[in-house]
């Protein structure tokens, strides 16, 4: 049991798990800080309902009182899914392989968004490497969703 391995006995489990959901994150954080197991841990039931996308149409900001504000970052047409990016904003400058590996290890899912599925990452070419063969093209993944993918030049096809 995870609570037992962190030093939380039956008393702590009752204090945490017999309370309403809105108290859980606070109690969990306080108890874990007292035993120095984790410093920043919590449950985010509202924000966890939103799907991840590497090109999000919202941003979530945490206020000083730990409440959240969700704002659109662009016009969202009726019927389009409202999505957020689970990564910190600086991850936008990282390539597909790095982002997908991080999401897999941190959140336990494979991102299949439009940016990850596009070899050029929606025209940004962030993962691209200059082709040493022709010197004009970029090496891009043939199938960016395949972790063992091969790369090919978009100019000379080598």
HELIX and SHEET records of a PDB file:
HELIX    1   1 UNK A    2  UNK A    5  1                                   4    
HELIX    2   2 UNK A   10  UNK A   17  1                                   8    
HELIX    3   3 UNK A   21  UNK A   34  1                                  14    
HELIX    4   4 UNK A   47  UNK A   49  5                                   3    
HELIX    5   5 UNK A   89  UNK A   93  5                                   5    
HELIX    6   6 UNK A   96  UNK A  107  1                                  12    
HELIX    7   7 UNK A  114  UNK A  117  1                                   4    
SHEET    1   A 2 UNK A  51  UNK A  52  0                                        
SHEET    2   A 2 UNK A  83  UNK A  84  1                                        
SHEET    1   B 2 UNK A  58  UNK A  62  0                                        
SHEET    2   B 2 UNK A  68  UNK A  72 -1                                        
SHEET    1   C 3 UNK A 129  UNK A 130  0                                        
SHEET    2   C 3 UNK A 138  UNK A 141 -1                                        
SHEET    3   C 3 UNK A 151  UNK A 153 -1                                        
END                                                                             
